[in-house]
Amino acid sequence: MQIKLEINGKEIEAVKGETILAALNRSGIHVPTICSMKDLIPSGACRMCVVEVEGREKLVPACSFPVEEPMKIKTHSPRVLKARKTNVELLLSNHPDDCLYCERNGSCELQSLAEDLNIRERNIPGKRRAAQPDRSSPAIVRDVSKCILCGRCVRVCEEIMKVSAFDFAHRGNELKVSTTLAKPLNFSSCVACGQCLIACPTGALIENVRFPELSDYIHSPDTTMVAQVTPAVAVSVAEQLGYKSGTDFSRMINAALRQCGFDYVFETSAGADIMIMEQAGILNRRKSGRTGVPLLTSSCPAWVRYVEQFLPELIPHLSPLKSPHQITSSLVKEMLAEQKNDDRRNIVSVVISSCIAAKNEAQRVETATGDHPVIELVITTRELARMIRLSGIDLNRLEPEEPDLPFHCGGSGSMLTAVAGGEAEATIRTLYRQITRRELTAAKLHRFRVHRSVREMVVSAGEREFRLGAVSGLANAVELIEEITSGKRSFDLLEVMACPDGCVNGGGQPHSIDNQIIRSRTKSIYEIENSETSHTVYENPAFRKIYDRLPGGPEGKKRTELFFTKSPVN
């Protein structure tokens, strides 16, 4: 039912029962809010979105107040602006005055609100929170002194990720956001997905910044510096540097990294090709007489950690394969050490990823080769942009460059691992090619490219039929797993991405909760994939050479050591 609203003297249409904020947003009228989150039930906690409704004595929160009858609303009256300004001043009263040094300087919502409301001095004195940042996690740094109690990290962790690493503790003036059992973050239930970093409006939650450590490595005469860039970074770093979102910046990144001092620049897609090829073989073998819980993908470190902590009974069903960047780094160290006749420890591998959880994964024992890690540093898309700026590189004068051989994207299916549903699509394409010797087109796999949290398809390859699923967002994954274990749903392969929409929306990406920006990144990945002439691993000319160069051949022990976390089983 349509209802007429008068907003600031102009008439708009609203739907009965929707919130005032939803009606305003649809009509292009901006009202600030801090606690409100898309697709989640409004809490009305921050009171930043208050508006004036004729006939009501008090201001009402637009995010939680429903439209039920014709209303006359003022969104920016003097009374409303004064209330919003007071709210911001109260938040600033106990907030640190360290904007110049804060990681979120320039991208802080509290800072933006203060600027929009012309707040230029501290008018309300308050007691500062004395708290040292929690740096226990390799992935996330938590600074309680910058928390404004919006609750967004609590909600995203509980309602979207199903982890509940954060919750409110105490009451009144003592109210604060705490971790599980008030433990340091690395000892809590946190899986390091990083979605709380995207949700946090201030610098209370940031990534554990590692790019300054590169300087010592780069300037050491004994080290060989190797960088690998994941597909999601290639289509997102442009917006962090002021370019149009979704722009493919991969070749510019290669040139910039070489100017920064890297000796080799590779693509993680090479490792993804190998992962997809091996996974197709595992899936084909499991299909023979095995039913029940499907083969679960292991390329997402946050998902793997979630299974280990919350669903240990599913560990045997996780794919034994390492993640694409771990596979690439393992190969790089192995082959460069042989080629240069050098110790692997002198080869420094740096992964540039959208994944915050990769920082944790790099320190796991089972991902190491021998007695040393295969990845020394993981830096995010945001860190890469800062490193480029710090290096004084003029991107407008930079000539695009190709990645180094042999670790480059040849079979473009590996690019799809950046988006939800992409790994399942690439795996079944490769398996279809193995069985039928023909290529399966993207048009026949359209259900993997719809914008949904759960996607599924049944694909016939010869006389065999494969049921594949893909899910993003851990809460959605848990719900789907419950349906599978109860017998309501059935799959042969289930791709799980912790971050909604996949790596393009990873915790290390540019701060944005705009769905259009996420979709532009996804669209760019699909456009790159569609523009390629080949779509499976088989067309990658470097792929077979990599296998042939392995000590012991393609089926030797070295293959298991470099590609798997444990020995593959049928």
N, C-alpha and C positions, 0 to 999 in steps of 0.2 A: 504494500500500500504506500503510495507516494504522499509525502507531506511537504507543504511549503514552509520554508524557513526564511526569515529575514536576517541576513548577516550583514552587519555594518551598513544597513540601509538598502542592501541589494537582496533580491529574492533568489533562492536556490531551491532545488528539490532534494529531499532526503527520503530514505526508506524507513518506515515505522519500525522501531526496535533497534536500529543501528545507533552507534554512539555519535555524539556531536562531532568528535574528532574525525571519525570516518567520513562523515558528510563534508566536513571542511577540507580534508585532504583530497577527496574526490573532486572538489570544486576549485582546487588550486590555492586554497587559503592556508597559509602556514601558521601553525600554533606550536610553540616550543614544548617539548616534553622530554623528560629524562628517563622515567621508569617504564614508559610504554614500550612494548615489544610486539612486532607484527606476528599475528597468528596465535598470540598467547592472551589469555583472559586478562583484561586490564586490572591493575591494582589501585590506581589513583593515589599512589603513595607520595609522589614528589610534589604534587599540587602546582606544577609549573604550567600546566595547560589550562588553568582556570579561565573561565569566561563569565561574562555577565549576562544573565537571562532575565528579561523583563518579567516582573512579578515575583521574583525570588529575592529574598533579603540577602542571602549569602552567595558568594561566587561558587560556581560548580565546576568540577573537573571534567573537561571535555572528553577525556579518554574513557571514562566509565559512566557518563550520564547519557541515558538513552533518549532518543527522539521519539516522543509519543504523541505530540500534538503540535500545531503551528506555534512557532516560537520566534521571538525577536531577540537576537543575540548580538552582543558586542564583544569582539575578540581582542581589541586593542584600546579600550577606553582608559582614561587616566586611572581609574580604580583598579582595573586589571593589571596595567603596567606597574603600578605601585606594588601590588601583591607579588608579582613575578620578581620584581627587583628586590623586594624584601627576602623572598625565598633564596635568591642567589646570594645575597649578602650574608644570610645565615649560613649557607654552605661554605662561603669563603671565610667565615669568622674563625674557623679552626683549621683551615687548609694551609699547607706550607706555601711560603712565598718563594718558590724555586722554579717558576715557570721557565726561566732561562736555561736551566739544567735538566728539565724534565724531558723524558723520552717522548711525551705526547705534546710538547710545545708546538703549536700550530695546527694540531689535530685533536685538541682537547675540547669536548663539548661544554664543559664548565667555563673554560676560557672564552669560548665563542659566545656563550650566553652573557657573560660579564661584558663583553665588547658590545653586543647588540643592545644591551640595556644601559650602556654608557656608564658602567661602574668603573671608576678610576682610583678609588681609595677604599681602605677598610673602614667602614662606618660602624660595624658591630664587633666589639672585641670578644674574643672567645679563647678557650683553653686549647692549645695545640696538642694533638695526640703525639706522645713521645713513643715512637716505635721504630725499631730497626727493620729495614727490609728483609724479608725472608728469601734468602738466596740458596736454599737447600736443593731446589730442583734444578737439573741441568737445562730445563726448558723454560720455566716461568719464574719471574721475580715478582713477589707480592709486597706492596708497600701500603700497610694499613693506614698510614698518616694521610694518604691521598684519597681514601675511600669516602664517598659521599652518601653511602647507604642507599643507593638507588635500588639495589637488589637484583640488578640485571644478571650478574654472574651467578647468583643463587638460582635464578629461574632457568637460565640457559643450561646450567649444569644438571639441574634436577629434571626439568620438563622436556628438554630437547636431547640431552646427552645421557640421561638416566644414570648419572654417576653420583650426584649429591656430595661432591667434595666440599661444597660451601653451604653454610646456613647461618641464619641470624642467631646471635647469642646475647644473653643478658637483656635488660630492659631500660627504658628511659634514657637518661644521659649516658648510661653505660652500654647502650645498644651498639653492637658491632657485627661485622661479618667475620665468621670464624671458619676454620677448616675442620675436617673430620677429627673428632676428639681433641680439637685444639692443637693438633700436631703440626710440625713443619710440613710444608706442601709435599715434599718428596716422600713423606711417611704417611700421607693421607691416601684417600681412595682415588686421587687425581690420575687420569690416564694421559694427561698432557695433550689433549686434542687442540687446545688453544682457542676454542670458541668463546671462552670467557674474556680473552684479550680483545676479540672483535666486539663483544658486548660492552665491555667496560668503557664508560665515557671519559674517564680521566687516566692518570698514570698509575693507578693502584695495582693494575696487572699488566705487565709487559713481558716480552720475551727476554730470555737470558742472552744479552747481546754479546756476540763473540767476535765480530769482525775486527775490532781493534787488535786482537791477538794475532791477526794475519801478518802484521808488520814484521814481527820478529822472524816468522817463517820465511817471508818473502825476501828479507834482506840477509838471510843466512846463506853463505856461499855453498853449503853442502846439501841444500834441499832442492828437490824438484817439485815445483808447485803445480798441482793438477786441480782443475775445477770442473765440476759437472753441473749442468743446468737442467732442472726438471721442466716438463712441458708447461705446467701451470704458471711458472714464473715468467716464461717467455711471453705470455699473453696478459700479464698483469702488472709488470714492473713499469710499463709505460705510463700508466695513470698515476703511479707514485712519483714519477718524474715530470708530471704536468702535461702528458700527452693524452690522446683520446683513449678511453678504456677499451680493452680488447685488441689493441694494436699489437701485431706480432713483432716483438722486439728481439727475437732470438739472435739474429746475426749481429745486431748492434751490441748485445750483451757479450758476444764472443770477442768483438773488437775492444770493448771497454775492459774486459777482464785481462786481456793481453797487455793493455796499457797499464793496468794495475800491477802487473808483474807476474802473472801466471804463465808458466811454460807451456802448458797444454790446456785446452778447453774442449770438453766432450759433452755429449748429450746423454742424459739418463735414459732416453728412449732406447738406447742400445741394450741396456740391462733389462728394460721392459720387454724388448723383443725376445730375449732369452727366457725370461720369466713366463711369458705367454706361451712360447713353444713348449717348455717343460710342463706347464700347467695343462696344456691341451693333452699331452701324453698321459699325465696322471688321471685326468678326468676320463679319458677313454678306457684306461685300465680299471678304474673304480666302477664304471658303468657295467662292467661284466659281472652280473650277479649280486651287486651290492645295492642295498636299498636303505631307507631310513634317513639319517641326518646327511645332508649333502656335503660335498667338498666345499669348505669355507676358505675364501681367499685370505692371504696373509700379507698383502702388500701395504696395508694401512697399519702403522705401528700403534696408533691409539686403539684400534679395534683389537689387535693382538693382546695388548695389555688389559683391555676390558675383559676379554675372555679369560685370561689368566686369573684375574681378581674376582670376577663375578660369575663366570660360567666355566669353571675348570673342567666340567664333564665334557665340554666341547673341544678341549685341546687336541685329542686324537684326530679330530676331523678338520683341524686347520691345515692348510696346505703347508708342506714342509719347505717351501721355497722362501728364500730371502726376499726382501723388498727390492724393487728395481735399482735404487741408488746403492744398496749394499752389494748387489751383483756387479754393477758397473765398477764400483770402487775395488772390489775383490779382483776383478779382471785387470783393471788398470795397474794395480800394484804388482800383480803377477807378471804381466807382460812387459811393463816398463823396467822392472827390476832385471828381467832377463835381457831385454834389449840394451840397457845401459850398463849391464854388469854391475849393478849397484845393490846395496842393502835396501829392502823394502821400507825400513824405518826412515830412510832419507827421502822417501816419496810422500809428500804431504797431500792428502786428498781432502778437498773442500767441497761439500755439497751445498748447492744453492737451491733451496726448496721452499714451497709454501707451507710445509708441514712442521709445526712446532714439535710434535711427538718424535720426529726424526732426531732431534737433539738428544732425547732420552735413548732412543734406539741405538745411536752411535756408541753408547757406553755399555751396551749389553755384551756379556761374555760370549754368547752363542753366535753373535754376528762377527766375531773376530776371526782372523785367519792366523792360526798358530798362536803366538803369545803376544800379539799386538793388534790394535784395532785397525780396521780397513778404512775408517773415516776419522780424521782428526778433528774437523770442525764442520758444523752445520750452520749456515746463516740463512735468514729468511729473505723474502722479497723486499721487505722494508729495510733490512740491513744492507742488502745489495744496493738499493737506491741511495742510501746514506754514504756507502763506500764510494760510489761513483761521484757523488757531489764532493766528498772530501778529497778525492784525487784530482779535482779540478778539470775533469774531462768535459770538453765541449762536444756534446752529442751531435750538434748540428754540423760539425766539421768532421765527424767520424765516418769512415767508410765501413760499410757492413762487411763482415768476414764469416767464412764458413767454419764449422767446428773441425777439430782434428780427426783424422782417420786412425783406427777403424771404428771408433765409438761415436757414431753419428746415426741419425734416424734414416733408415733405409725403407723398412717396412712401416708405412705410416700408421698402421693399426696401433702401434705402441704409443702414439700421441694421445690416443683415446683414454689412456689410464689417468689423465688429468680430470676427467669428468665422470660423474656417477653413471654407471651402466657401461662405461667404456671398456673396462677390463673384461667383463663378461662378453661384450660384443667382439672384442679382439680375440678372445680365447675360442669362441665358437667359430669365428671365421677361419682361424688356423686349423682347428680340428676338422672343419668341413673340407678344407683344402687337403688335409692328410687323407681323409677317407675317400673323397670323390675325385680328387685331382682337379677340381674346378673351384672358382672363386665365388664366394657368397657376397652379394652386393649389399650396400648399406640400406637400400630401399626395402630389402626383405627383412631387415632388422630394425624397423622403424620404432618398435615399442621400447627399445632401449634408449631412444632419443626423445621421448616425451618428458615433459617437466613434471615428474612425480617422484615422491619419496620411495615408492616401491614400483619396480618394473619387472615384468616377466614375459617370457616367450618360450614356445616349444619349437625346436628346430629339428627337421629331419635331415640326416646325412646318410645317404645310401639306405640301408635297411634299418638303421638305428635312429632312435628318437631321443633328443636331449632336452630336458626341461631346465631352463636357466632363469635365475632371478638376480636382481640387483636392488640394494636398499641403502639409503644414506640417512645419517642421523641415528645415533645409537638407540634412542628411545624407539624409533621405528624398527630397528634391527631386533631389539629384544622382543617386541610384540610379534614380529614375523617368526622369530625362532620358537616362540611359545606355540604358534600355530603349527609349525613344522613338527615339533616334538609331540604335539597332541594328535597328529595325523590329519589335521585339517588342510595342510598345504604340503606339497612335495616338490623338491628340486634335486637336480643332479649336481648343480654348481650354484652357489650363492655368493655373489660379490657383496662385500660390506665395506662401506666408506663411513668413517665416524663423522666427518663433517658433512652437513647438508649440502647437496649438489656436488660433493666430491672435493678434490684438491683445489679446484678453482676458487673454492670458498674456504681454503685452509686457514688455520689460525695465524699463519705468518704472512698473509696477504695484506695489501693496503686496507686500512680501516674503512669499512663500508658495510652498511646493513641495507643497502639499496639493491633490491632484487634485480633491477634492470642492469646494474653493473655486473652482477654475477652472471646474468644471462648473456651479456655481451662477451664475457670471457669464454663461456661455453660455446657460443656461436663461433668465435674465432677458432677454437680448437677444431670444431666440425668443418669449418671452411678450409683450414689447413689440410685436414685429412681428405676432404673431398677433392682437393686440387691435385693430390698425388695420383700418379699413374698406377702405383702398386699399393695393396692394402693388407698384405700378410707378410710374415717374417720371411717367407721363402724368396721374396723378391729383393731382400736385403743382401747385396753382394758381399758385405763384410761378415755376414752371419756365419756362414760355413767356414770361413777362414779362422774365425775366432775359435770354433770348436776343434778344427784340425790342429791348431797350435797348442792346444791343451796337452800338458805332459800326460802320457798314457792314452791319448786319443779321446774321442768324443764320449766314450763310456768308461773312462778311467776314474780313479779315486779323486783326482784333482777336480773333476766336474762336481762331485758331491761336496767337496770341501768349499768350492767357490760359490756354488749356486744354492745350496741347501743348508738349513739350520739343523737338520737331522737326515739320516739316510732315507731316501724315498722308498715307500712300500707300495705294492700293488693294491 
